Amino acid sequence: MELPAGVRFGAEPLRNGTRFTVWSGSADRISICIFDPDTGAEVDRVAMTRNADGIHSAVVPKVGPGARYGLRADGPHDPASGFWFDPAKLLVDPYAVELDRPFGYDPLLASPRAAKVDTAELMPKAIVPAPGRAVRRAAPVFRPGGLIYELSVRGFTMLHPEVPEAQRGTVAALAHPAVIAHLKAIGVDAVELMPITAWIDERHLGPLGLSNAWGYNPVAMMALDPRLCPGGVAELRGTVAALRKAGIGVILDLVFNHTGESDAFGPTLSLRGLDARAYFRTGPQGQLINDTGCGNTLACERPAMRRLVLDTLRHFVRAAGVDGFRFDLAPILGRSMEGFDPNARLLREIAADPLLSDRVLIAEPWDIGPGGYQLGRFPEPFLEWSDTFRDRVRRFWRGDNHMLGPFATALAGSSDAFSGTHTRVVNFIAAHDGFSLADLTAYAHKHNDANGEENRDGHNDNHSWNNGAEGPTRDTAILAARERDLRALLATLFAARGTIMLTAGDEFGRSQHGNNNAYAQDNAITWLDWRGRDRALEAWCGELARIRRAHPRLSDPRFLTGKAAPDGVPDVVWLAPDGVEMHAGHWEHPEAPAVTMILGPTTPGATRPGRLAVLFNRGHDEMVFALPPREGFAWVEPAVTLPGRSVRFVEEAPVKASRRRRPRA
């Protein structure tokens, strides 16, 4: 049954009270509970009225903005059949937009182990919001083809010496002038914030003395976590405005694939206690389906969950003015019991919504569910993370055989993954999940012992290398080799066609000491070391950003074809180092170490009408590259001696016709 479009869920302040509205198709009754903000005691409990659509609502007089509240749902308690109703469990409103404190895991939150144990003292309370005006609508700052900068809000500024100590690790810190100056210096077009909505730690972390550092374990989809955003949506709104003023967009990484309520032994916190069989994907007997590896999977094809997703996205656009969203484990947005459908209703509704249709939409196109790998199958306008680009670039620079062709395909926009005339790829070499860019060149194997799982967690096949020593070393030759590799990897990323993504700190050599699954390391392993950063590498990254912005042909989303444009110049030519156009023998050579990519002018009459050559030498010895001339133009460097393990950008410029001087009379 579809939910009426005009219903406003959550807490809605009225003139003399507040209307509370929530959906549950299976609960016998739901009550709204009001709490004293000072003592935490429950001071009122009001039964909500249910209509035929499963909408429960109540108006509580004399309760207004700032009031603390929670929900209790009653009905059958039969977890084996998918019914988790327990009025002793205080529940957070799925539409809460602010909480009075973070979630903290406690075994008493779990059911059925702690059924009928009141959890009010253990639970955050939702706060009735004050009526707020929507942010004035403006087009996104970010455009596909730009540089996205992925960051963990907490780890990004926890050690930043110029950010006031009280502000470090928060959303507000991102608006600090020193932070904005750094983002501008390396050419960032949008920051992508890893989850900032309220999450709970996984139950196994506490006994290990660890806590979740990434936030990919959400409970309340709209409520900002008080640890990261103590000023609530106003803090986010102010930071978005400050970054926008600097020409930098904000993309939120959101998790709609599971909740922190986990598996059958997890805590009952919100959706599970309201209607598990409706909000979660369940088997024939009501057992939780785990297509995420996190214990449960949200049923995004069902009306109530679809509506919650859409309303969450609208909330962040309307209240904070964000540029767009990245969707974690995104196939769930298009999956039904029959499998993934790129034409799924939710995907269509997101793309067509008046508030969302011009926002940046980015899918992580894989999960562990049936048909979980969907790279290239999301509909326009979704951009998609490409692990194919990541792996091809890593393997090329590691020295794997038969990688020259796949490497070139990746550079050119990954046409083998995307149909049509334009790429929708988000190219990256390292992300939050996996090795940092520097660790790719310093560790051949993962080192996750700090995670407390005896190094069993995290990927085993990282396509990494260590340049002769595993981890830290004082060997100057090895350190120099790693520096060369880092510069080559960064240059490759900035030379790639389409949108590119850099993870915070990779521009100055951040290390996680070989940990490739640092989700539970809220400490110096994931906190950026601003004092110890490699400033020379950082400057190189800034220079690459300048080159990319000066040459829009690098970010142009149109696929390269090799065909001549109206001016007779092909959009791309691939050359061997001797200047000869690449042929099958070159491409098929198992150890081919080098290639030149020559990009034609983006448009006739461009400010830079000459071509751009990008030279790649993955070998360890220097190599001479020849660049063939073109009438009326000359290469700045017609023959380039390129050191091993490096990348060079060379411009072609028009040659001015010389004027013969007339003799004097």
PAZATI-793968 format. One record per residue (C-alpha): z, x, y; residue in three letters. Coordinates in steps of 0.2 Angstrom, whole numbers, plus 5000, padded with zeros to 4 digits. Each point is the difference from the previous one (the first is absolute). Layout:
! residues N
     c3     c1     c2   residuo
      Z      X      Y       Ala
...
***
This chain:
! residues 665
     c3     c1     c2   residuo
   5000   5000   5000       Met
   4995   5007   5017       Glu
   5013   5001   5013       Leu
   4997   4990   5017       Pro
   4993   5012   5013       Ala
   5011   4994   5014       Gly
   5017   5003   4992       Val
   5010   5015   5008       Arg
   5010   5009   4987       Phe
   5016   5010   5004       Gly
   5012   4997   5014       Ala
   4994   4990   5015       Glu
   5012   4999   5015       Pro
   5000   4983   5009       Leu
   5008   4994   5016       Arg
   5017   4995   4991       Asn
   4999   5009   4983       Gly
   4988   5009   4988       Thr
   4988   4993   4987       Arg
   5000   5009   4984       Phe
   4985   4998   4988       Thr
   4997   5008   4983       Val
   4989   4996   4985       Trp
   5005   4998   4981       Ser
   4991   4990   4988       Gly
   5013   5001   4986       Ser
   5017   5000   5009       Ala
   5011   4985   4998       Asp
   5007   5003   5018       Arg
   5002   5014   5013       Ile
   5013   5002   5012       Ser
   5000   5009   5017       Ile
   5016   5011   5002       Cys
   5006   5005   5017       Ile
   5011   5016   5002       Phe
   5012   5006   5013       Asp
   4992   5016   5008       Pro
   5017   5008   5002       Asp
   5010   4996   4984       Thr
   4985   4997   4989       Gly
   5008   4984   4993       Ala
   4990   4985   4996       Glu
   5004   4987   5013       Val
   4987   4986   4995       Asp
   4989   4995   4986       Arg
   4987   4986   5002       Val
   4990   4992   4986       Ala
   4981   5001   5004       Met
   4989   4985   4998       Thr
   4985   5002   4988       Arg
   4983   4991   5002       Asn
   4986   4997   4987       Ala
   4992   5017   5004       Asp
   5015   5010   4995       Gly
   5005   5003   5018       Ile
   5018   5001   5004       His
   5006   4998   5017       Ser
   5016   4997   5011       Ala
   5005   5000   5018       Val
   5017   5007   5003       Val
   5007   4996   5017       Pro
   5008   5012   5012       Lys
   4992   5015   4991       Val
   4989   5010   5010       Gly
   4992   5018   5002       Pro
   5011   5013   4994       Gly
   5008   4990   4986       Ala
   5002   5007   4983       Arg
   4994   4990   4985       Tyr
   4995   5001   4982       Gly
   4994   4988   4986       Leu
   5007   4994   4984       Arg
   4989   4992   4987       Ala
   5006   4989   4985       Asp
   4990   4995   4985       Gly
   4999   5005   4981       Pro
   5006   5018   4996       His
   4989   5006   4986       Asp
   4993   5017   5003       Pro
   4992   5001   4984       Ala
   4989   4985   5005       Ser
   4998   5007   5018       Gly
   5013   4989   5009       Phe
   5013   5011   5009       Trp
   5008   4987   5011       Phe
   5018   5004   5004       Asp
   5009   4993   5015       Pro
   5012   5014   5000       Ala
   4986   5012   5004       Lys
   4997   5000   5019       Leu
   4982   5002   5004       Leu
   4990   5007   5014       Val
   4988   4988   5008       Asp
   4982   5007   4996       Pro
   4996   4996   5018       Tyr
   5014   5009   5008       Ala
   4994   5012   5014       Val
   5016   5009   5003       Glu
   5015   5005   4989       Leu
   5018   5005   5006       Asp
   5000   5015   4988       Arg
   4990   5009   4986       Pro
   5000   4995   4982       Phe
   5012   5010   4989       Gly
   4998   5000   4981       Tyr
   5015   4993   4990       Asp
   5001   4995   4982       Pro
   5008   4984   5005       Leu
   4984   4995   5008       Leu
   4991   4999   4983       Ala
   4998   4985   4989       Ser
   5003   4995   4986       Pro
   5013   5014   4999       Arg
   5010   4994   5015       Ala
   4995   4981   5000       Ala
   5012   4989   5010       Lys
   5007   5015   5009       Val
   4999   4997   5019       Asp
   4990   5013   5009       Thr
   5002   4995   5018       Ala
   5010   5015   5004       Glu
   4987   5012   4993       Leu
   4985   4992   5008       Met
   4992   5003   5017       Pro
   4999   4984   5011       Lys
   4985   4994   5008       Ala
   5001   4998   5019       Ile
   4993   4985   5009       Val
   4987   5007   5012       Pro
   4998   4996   5018       Ala
   4984   4991   5006       Pro
   4988   5014   5004       Gly
   4983   5000   5008       Arg
   4986   5007   4991       Ala
   4993   5017   5005       Val
   4984   4998   5010       Arg
   4986   5001   4988       Arg
   4989   5016   5001       Ala
   4987   5008   4989       Ala
   5006   5013   4989       Pro
   5000   5018   5007       Val
   4995   5007   4983       Phe
   4982   4999   4994       Arg
   4994   5005   4982       Pro
   4994   5018   5000       Gly
   5016   5006   5010       Gly
   5015   5010   4994       Leu
   5014   4991   4992       Ile
   5017   5009   5000       Tyr
   5011   4995   4985       Glu
   5019   5002   5004       Leu
   5017   4996   4993       Ser
   5009   4993   5016       Val
   5017   5008   4994       Arg
   4994   5017   4994       Gly
   4988   5002   5014       Phe
   5013   5003   5014       Thr
   5016   5003   4991       Met
   4999   5019   5004       Leu
   4990   4999   5016       His
   5009   5010   5013       Pro
   4993   4991   5016       Glu
   5004   4983   4994       Val
   5018   4994   5005       Pro
   5011   5001   4984       Glu
   5005   4982   5001       Ala
   4982   4995   5000       Gln
   4994   5011   4986       Arg
   4993   4991   4984       Gly
   4996   4984   5009       Thr
   4984   4991   5006       Val
   5006   5003   5018       Ala
   4998   5018   4998       Ala
   4982   4999   4997       Leu
   4998   4995   5018       Ala
   5008   5016   5006       His
   4989   5010   5012       Pro
   5001   5016   4989       Ala
   4995   4990   4984       Val
   4985   4992   5010       Ile
   4995   5017   5006       Ala
   4999   5006   4983       His
   4990   4986   4993       Leu
   4988   5002   5015       Lys
   4998   5018   4997       Ala
   4994   4998   4982       Ile
   4988   4985   5004       Gly
   5010   4986   4992       Val
   4992   4983   5002       Asp
   5013   4989   4991       Ala
   5016   5003   4992       Val
   5003   4992   4983       Glu
   5018   4996   4998       Leu
   5007   5001   4982       Met
   5010   4984   4997       Pro
   5012   4995   5014       Ile
   5005   4983   4993       Thr
   5017   4998   4992       Ala
   5001   5007   4982       Trp
   5014   5004   4987       Ile
   5002   5016   4990       Asp
   4995   4999   4982       Glu
   5016   4998   4989       Arg
   4998   5017   4991       His
   5001   5010   5016       Leu
   5018   4998   5005       Gly
   5007   5008   4984       Pro
   4989   5015   5003       Leu
   5006   5001   5018       Gly
   4983   4996   5007       Leu
   4992   4987   5011       Ser
   4983   4993   5004       Asn
   4991   5010   5013       Ala
   4984   4990   5001       Trp
   5004   4982   5000       Gly
   4988   4994   4987       Tyr
   5013   4988   4993       Asn
   5000   4985   5012       Pro
   5011   4984   5000       Val
   4997   4992   5017       Ala
   4981   5001   5005       Met
   5002   4997   5019       Met
   5017   5007   5003       Ala
   5000   5018   5007       Leu
   5012   5011   4991       Asp
   5015   5004   5012       Pro
   5001   5018   4994       Arg
   4982   5003   5007       Leu
   4999   4987   5014       Cys
   5017   4996   5006       Pro
   4993   4991   5015       Gly
   4990   4988   4990       Gly
   4983   4994   5004       Val
   5003   5004   5018       Ala
   5001   5018   4996       Glu
   4984   4999   4989       Leu
   4991   4991   5015       Arg
   5006   5013   5012       Gly
   4994   5015   4989       Thr
   4983   4991   4997       Val
   4998   4998   5019       Ala
   5004   5018   5003       Ala
   4988   5007   4987       Leu
   4986   4988   5005       Arg
   5002   5006   5018       Lys
   4996   5017   4993       Ala
   4985   4994   4991       Gly
   5009   5000   4983       Ile
   5000   4985   4988       Gly
   5014   4994   4988       Val
   4996   4995   4982       Ile
   5014   4994   4989       Leu
   5001   5004   4982       Asp
   5006   4983   4992       Leu
   5005   4997   4982       Val
   4995   4983   4993       Phe
   4999   5005   4982       Asn
   5018   4999   4994       His
   5018   4998   5007       Thr
   5015   5011   4998       Gly
   5007   4986   4989       Glu
   4993   5011   4986       Ser
   5000   4994   4981       Asp
   5011   4989   4991       Ala
   5015   5011   5003       Phe
   4997   5001   5018       Gly
   5009   4992   5015       Pro
   4997   4982   5006       Thr
   4997   5002   5019       Leu
   4987   4988   5006       Ser
   4984   4994   4992       Leu
   5006   5001   4982       Arg
   5015   4989   5004       Gly
   4990   4987   5009       Leu
   4986   4998   4987       Asp
   4995   5014   4989       Ala
   4987   4991   4990       Arg
   4991   4996   5016       Ala
   5001   5016   5010       Tyr
   4998   5012   4986       Phe
   4987   5002   4986       Arg
   5008   4994   4984       Thr
   4995   4999   4982       Gly
   4999   4984   4989       Pro
   5019   4999   4998       Gln
   5004   5005   5018       Gly
   5003   5018   4997       Gln
   4996   5012   5014       Leu
   4983   5009   5000       Ile
   5000   5018   5005       Asn
   4983   5005   5007       Asp
   5008   5012   5013       Thr
   5011   5011   4990       Gly
   5015   4993   5011       Cys
   5006   4986   4988       Gly
   4991   4985   5008       Asn
   4984   4995   5008       Thr
   4998   4987   5014       Leu
   4988   4986   4997       Ala
   4989   5001   5015       Cys
   4988   4988   4993       Glu
   5012   4985   5001       Arg
   5002   4990   5016       Pro
   5018   5005   5005       Ala
   4997   5018   4998       Met
   4983   5000   5008       Arg
   5008   4991   5015       Arg
   5014   5013   5001       Leu
   4988   5014   5000       Val
   4989   4992   5014       Leu
   5015   4996   5011       Asp
   5007   5017   4998       Thr
   4984   5008   5006       Leu
   4999   4987   5015       Arg
   5018   5004   5004       His
   4997   5019   5003       Phe
   4984   4997   5010       Val
   5007   4986   5011       Arg
   5017   5008   5002       Ala
   4996   5019   5001       Ala
   4981   5001   5003       Gly
   4997   5012   4985       Val
   4982   5006   4997       Asp
   5000   4996   4982       Gly
   5007   5002   4982       Phe
   4999   5011   4985       Arg
   5003   4990   4984       Phe
   5010   5009   4986       Asp
   4993   4997   4982       Leu
   4988   4988   5008       Ala
   4991   4993   4985       Pro
   5014   4987   4998       Ile
   4993   4992   5016       Leu
   4985   4995   4990       Gly
   5006   4998   4983       Arg
   5002   4984   4990       Ser
   5005   4998   4982       Met
   4981   5002   4997       Glu
   5000   5017   5008       Gly
   4995   5008   5017       Phe
   4988   4990   5011       Asp
   4993   5008   5016       Pro
   4996   4982   5006       Asn
   5018   4994   4997       Ala
   5007   4987   5012       Arg
   5013   5012   5008       Leu
   4988   5013   5004       Leu
   4988   4988   5008       Arg
   5015   4992   5010       Glu
   5005   5017   5006       Ile
   4983   5005   5006       Ala
   4996   4983   5008       Ala
   5017   4997   5009       Asp
   4998   4999   5019       Pro
   5015   5011   5002       Leu
   4995   5013   4987       Leu
   4981   5000   4999       Ser
   4999   5015   5012       Asp
   5014   5010   4993       Arg
   4998   5016   4990       Val
   5003   4996   4981       Leu
   5002   5014   4988       Ile
   5002   4997   4981       Ala
   5007   5012   4988       Glu
   4988   4994   4986       Pro
   5010   5003   4984       Trp
   5015   4995   4991       Asp
   5005   5001   4981       Ile
   4996   4982   4997       Gly
   4985   4993   4990       Pro
   4984   5006   5009       Gly
   5011   5009   5011       Gly
   4987   5013   5007       Tyr
   4989   4992   5013       Gln
   4994   5013   5011       Leu
   4984   4994   5009       Gly
   5003   4982   4996       Arg
   5010   4993   5014       Phe
   4990   4989   5012       Pro
   4996   5005   5018       Glu
   5008   5004   5012       Pro
   5013   5008   4988       Phe
   5000   5019   5001       Leu
   5006   5008   4983       Glu
   5010   5016   4996       Trp
   4989   5011   4989       Ser
   5009   5010   4987       Asp
   4982   5005   4995       Thr
   4998   5010   5016       Phe
   5017   5008   4998       Arg
   4997   5006   4982       Asp
   4982   5006   5003       Arg
   5005   5010   5015       Val
   5015   5007   4991       Arg
   4990   5005   4985       Arg
   4986   5008   5010       Phe
   5012   5011   5010       Trp
   5010   5004   4984       Arg
   4984   5007   4993       Gly
   4996   4987   4986       Asp
   4982   5001   4993       Asn
   4987   4987   5004       His
   5008   4994   5016       Met
   4987   5003   5013       Leu
   4991   4984   4998       Gly
   5016   4989   4999       Pro
   5007   5010   5015       Phe
   4984   4996   5011       Ala
   5000   4982   4995       Thr
   5018   4999   5006       Ala
   4997   5008   5016       Leu
   4985   4988   5003       Ala
   5011   4984   4999       Gly
   5002   4997   4981       Ser
   4984   4990   4998       Ser
   5003   4999   4981       Asp
   5015   4990   5003       Ala
   4995   4988   5015       Phe
   4985   4989   5001       Ser
   4990   4995   5015       Gly
   4995   5011   5015       Thr
   5017   5005   5006       His
   5015   5009   4992       Thr
   5017   4992   5000       Arg
   5009   5016   4994       Val
   5016   5007   5006       Val
   4999   5018   4996       Asn
   5016   5010   4996       Phe
   5004   5016   4990       Ile
   5019   4997   5000       Ala
   5011   4985   5003       Ala
   5019   4995   5000       His
   4998   4998   4981       Asp
   4996   5017   4992       Gly
   5000   5018   5005       Phe
   4999   5004   5019       Ser
   4985   5009   5006       Leu
   5009   5017   5000       Ala
   5007   4998   4983       Asp
   4983   4997   4993       Leu
   4997   5018   5003       Thr
   5017   5007   4994       Ala
   5004   4990   4985       Tyr
   4990   4998   4984       Ala
   5013   4989   4993       His
   5012   4986   5006       Lys
   5018   5005   5003       His
   5010   4983   5001       Asn
   5016   5005   4993       Asp
   5009   4994   5016       Ala
   4995   4982   4995       Asn
   5012   5000   4985       Gly
   4987   4996   4987       Glu
   4998   5017   4992       Glu
   4983   5002   5008       Asn
   4993   4985   4991       Arg
   4995   4990   5015       Asp
   4985   5003   5011       Gly
   4982   5004   4996       His
   4997   5015   4988       Asn
   4981   5002   5004       Asp
   5000   5005   5019       Asn
   4985   5011   5001       His
   5010   5013   5008       Ser
   5002   5019   5000       Trp
   5012   5013   5005       Asn
   4990   5016   5005       Asn
   5009   5011   4989       Gly
   5018   4995   5001       Ala
   5009   4984   4997       Glu
   5009   4994   5016       Gly
   5008   5011   5014       Pro
   4995   5018   5001       Thr
   5000   5015   5011       Arg
   4984   5007   4994       Asp
   4989   5001   5016       Thr
   4984   4999   4991       Ala
   5005   4984   4991       Ile
   5006   4992   5016       Leu
   4984   5005   5009       Ala
   4990   4992   4986       Ala
   5010   4984   5001       Arg
   4997   4999   5019       Glu
   4981   5002   4997       Arg
   5001   4986   4988       Asp
   5010   4989   5011       Leu
   4987   5003   5014       Arg
   4986   4996   4989       Ala
   5008   4984   4993       Leu
   5003   4994   5018       Leu
   4983   5004   5005       Ala
   4992   4991   4986       Thr
   5010   4984   5004       Leu
   4995   5000   5018       Phe
   4982   5003   4995       Ala
   5000   4984   4988       Ala
   4989   4985   5004       Arg
   5011   4984   5004       Gly
   5018   4998   5004       Thr
   5012   5014   4996       Ile
   5019   5001   4997       Met
   5012   5014   5002       Leu
   5018   4999   4995       Thr
   5013   5005   5013       Ala
   5004   5019   4999       Gly
   4985   5005   4990       Asp
   4993   5006   5016       Glu
   5013   5013   5001       Phe
   5003   5004   4982       Gly
   5014   4989   4995       Arg
   5007   5003   4982       Ser
   5010   4989   4988       Gln
   5003   5016   4989       His
   4989   4993   4987       Gly
   5007   4983   4999       Asn
   4985   4988   4998       Asn
   5011   4984   4999       Asn
   5012   5002   5014       Ala
   5004   4981   5002       Tyr
   5019   5003   4997       Ala
   5002   5015   5011       Gln
   5007   4994   5016       Asp
   5004   5018   5005       Asn
   4992   5017   5005       Ala
   4987   4998   4986       Ile
   4991   4986   5010       Thr
   5007   5003   5018       Trp
   4987   5009   5010       Leu
   5005   5018   5005       Asp
   4995   5000   5018       Trp
   5008   5017   5004       Arg
   4991   5009   4986       Gly
   4983   4992   5001       Arg
   4984   5011   4999       Asp
   4994   4999   5018       Arg
   4984   5009   4997       Ala
   4995   4988   4986       Leu
   5005   4986   5012       Glu
   4989   5007   5013       Ala
   4986   5001   4987       Trp
   5002   4981   4996       Cys
   4999   4996   5019       Gly
   4984   5010   5001       Glu
   4993   4991   4985       Leu
   5004   4983   5009       Ala
   4991   5006   5016       Arg
   4985   5004   4989       Ile
   5000   4983   4991       Arg
   5002   4991   5017       Arg
   4986   5010   5008       Ala
   4988   4996   4985       His
   5001   4981   4996       Pro
   4987   5003   4986       Arg
   5015   5006   4990       Leu
   5009   4984   5000       Ser
   4985   4988   5000       Asp
   5003   4988   4986       Pro
   4981   4998   4996       Arg
   4996   5008   4984       Phe
   4989   5016   5000       Leu
   4983   4998   4992       Thr
   4991   5016   5004       Gly
   4986   4989   5007       Lys
   4992   5005   5017       Ala
   5005   4990   5016       Ala
   4987   4994   5013       Pro
   5001   5017   5008       Asp
   4995   5008   4983       Gly
   5017   5008   4997       Val
   5009   4996   4983       Pro
   5017   4993   5002       Asp
   5006   5014   4987       Val
   4992   5015   4992       Val
   5010   5010   4987       Trp
   4996   5018   4999       Leu
   5004   5015   4989       Ala
   5007   5015   5009       Pro
   4983   5008   5001       Asp
   4994   4985   5010       Gly
   4989   4992   4987       Val
   5002   4982   4997       Glu
   5011   4996   4985       Met
   4991   4995   4984       His
   5006   4995   4983       Ala
   5003   5018   4994       Gly
   5012   5002   5015       His
   5009   4984   4997       Trp
   5002   5003   4981       Glu
   5006   5018   5001       His
   5017   4999   4992       Pro
   5008   5013   5012       Glu
   4990   4996   5016       Ala
   5012   5007   5013       Pro
   4992   4995   5017       Ala
   4990   4987   5009       Val
   4995   4996   5018       Thr
   5000   4982   5006       Met
   4988   4997   5015       Ile
   5003   4984   5009       Leu
   4987   4993   5012       Gly
   5003   4993   5017       Pro
   5010   4983   4999       Thr
   4989   4991   5012       Thr
   4984   5005   5011       Pro
   5005   5006   5017       Gly
   5018   5005   4994       Ala
   5010   5011   5011       Thr
   4998   5013   4986       Arg
   4982   4998   4994       Pro
   5001   5015   4989       Gly
   5005   5000   4982       Arg
   5017   5005   4993       Leu
   5001   5012   4985       Ala
   5016   5000   4989       Val
   5001   5015   4989       Leu
   5011   5001   4984       Phe
   5004   5016   4991       Asn
   5013   4997   4986       Arg
   4996   5017   4992       Gly
   5012   5014   5003       His
   4987   5012   5008       Asp
   4992   4999   5017       Glu
   4982   4992   5000       Met
   4986   5000   5012       Val
   4993   4983   5004       Phe
   4982   4998   5007       Ala
   4997   4985   5012       Leu
   4981   4996   5002       Pro
   4994   4998   5017       Pro
   4993   4984   5008       Arg
   4987   5000   5014       Glu
   5008   4998   5017       Gly
   5018   5003   4993       Phe
   5010   5015   4995       Ala
   5016   5003   4990       Trp
   5014   5007   5009       Val
   5002   5011   4985       Glu
   4983   5001   4990       Pro
   5007   5011   4987       Ala
   5019   4998   4995       Val
   5010   5012   4990       Thr
   5014   4988   4993       Leu
   5015   5008   4993       Pro
   5006   4993   4983       Gly
   5010   4984   4998       Arg
   4994   4994   5017       Ser
   4991   4986   5010       Val
   4990   5003   5016       Arg
   4992   4987   5012       Phe
   4984   5006   5009       Val
   4991   4991   5014       Glu
   4982   4999   5004       Glu
   4995   4999   5018       Ala
   4984   4997   5010       Pro
   4991   5015   5006       Val
   4995   4999   5018       Lys
   4982   5005   5004       Ala
   4999   5016   5010       Ser
   4991   4999   5016       Arg
   4988   5015   5004       Arg
   5003   5007   5017       Arg
   4985   4999   5012       Arg
   4996   5017   5009       Pro
   5003   5000   5018       Arg
   4985   4999   5012       Ala
***
